[in-house]
Amino acid sequence: QVDLVESGGGSVQAGGSLILSCAPSETATVNVFTNYCIGWFRQTATTEREGVAATCIEGGATYYHNSAKGRFTISQDSAKTTVFLQMTSLKPEDTGMYYCAAGDSGMAIAIMFGGSTQSSVTYWGQGTQVTVSS
């Protein structure tokens, strides 16, 4: 079993920044960071869960949904044990629950084009709340 653990959420004012982190739980038995792509998703009050960014760690490729381009950056640490989502110029409409997930490359491509990731995600985290006030 693999549990993904998100952290770094919180409350900021519009224009502020946050860095979210995603790492396997201590009880994880699968090294998802070397076998899967890692994606960040969010669910807001007005939208269903949607992908914002993904990285396929072994190749280093990154994928962004249009809503995240220019403001969000996905990256990994050198040990390949943590994936980060750096969010800048935050807007109130960015408020929501942010989840990380592990899936195949189809998940990453679907995130970039706004397609369905339902069949491509294998593991989900529990989410971390981001609140942006105006």
N, C-alpha and C positions, 0 to 999 in steps of 0.2 A: 504494500500500500504506500502511496505517496501523498503527502499533504504538502501543499504549498502555503507558505505563510507570508502574507503581505504586512507591511508596516510603513509608517511615514505619513499617513493621512492626518488631517487636522483642519483647523479653520484659519483662513487667511482672508485678507481684503483683496478686492479686485486689483489686478496688476501685480499681485504677489506671486511667489514661487513656492513649490513643494517638490521634494524628491521622494518618490515611493520606492520601496524595495520589495523584492520577491525572492524568497529562498526556500529550499526544501526544509520540512520540519526535521527535528532530530531523529524521528522514528522512520523517516523515509527509507525504503529499501531499494529504490530504483534511482539511478542518477539521471534525472530527467534533463538536466542541463546539458548533457552530452548526447542524449538520445532523442530529444524533442526540440521543437521551436517553442519559445516562450512568448506569450502574448499578453498585452494589457487590454482589459475591457472596462467599460463603465456602464452603469445603469443610472439614469437620472429620473427625475419625477415625471418627465414627459416622454422618455424614450425607453425602449427595451434595451437589453444588454447589447452593446455594440463594441466592436474592436476598435482600438485607437492606434496601437503600435505592436510590432512583433520583431523578434530577432531570432535567427536560426544560428545558434552559437557556434557550431562547428565551422560554418562558412563565413560567419561574421556579417551576413546580410541583414539589413534592417528594412522594415516595411512600415509605412504610415498611412493611416486614413487621412483624407483631405482635411478633416476637422482638426487634426493634430499637427499637420505640417507647419514648420516654422516656429511652433511654440513648445512642442514636446520632443524630447530626445530619449530614445531607449538605448541602454548600454549595459555592459556586463563588467564585473570586476575581473582582474587578471587571473584569479583562481577559478573562474567560471563557476562560482557557487552562488552568486547573487546577480539578479537582473534589476536594473534601476529604470524608473521612468521619471525623468526630470521635466517638470512642468513649469513654464514661465508665462508671464502675462495672463494670468488666470482670470477668467470671467465668471460671473455668477452662473452662467449656463453650464459651466464645467462642474458644478456641484453634483455629487452623486456618490455611489458606491463603486469603488475601483477594485477590480479583480485581476489576478494574474492566472494564467492557464498554461498548460503544456499540451502541445498538439503537434500534428505533422505539418509539413510545408504548405499543405492546402489551407491550413488555418491562417498562416501568414499571408498568403496571397489573397484569401477572402477578406482579411482585415483591410488590406490595401484598397481593394475594389468595393468594399462595403457589402460583400456577399455573405451568404450563410456559412457559419462555422460549426453548425450543430454536429456534423458528422466528423469533424476534424479535431475536436478537443477531447483529450483523454483525461486530464486532471484539472481541477479547479481549486483555487484558494477560497478562503472564507470572506475576503473583501476587507477593504479599509475605506472609511468615510472621508470624503473631501468636501468641505463646505467653503464656498467663496461668497463673501458678502460684498454688497455694493457700497 
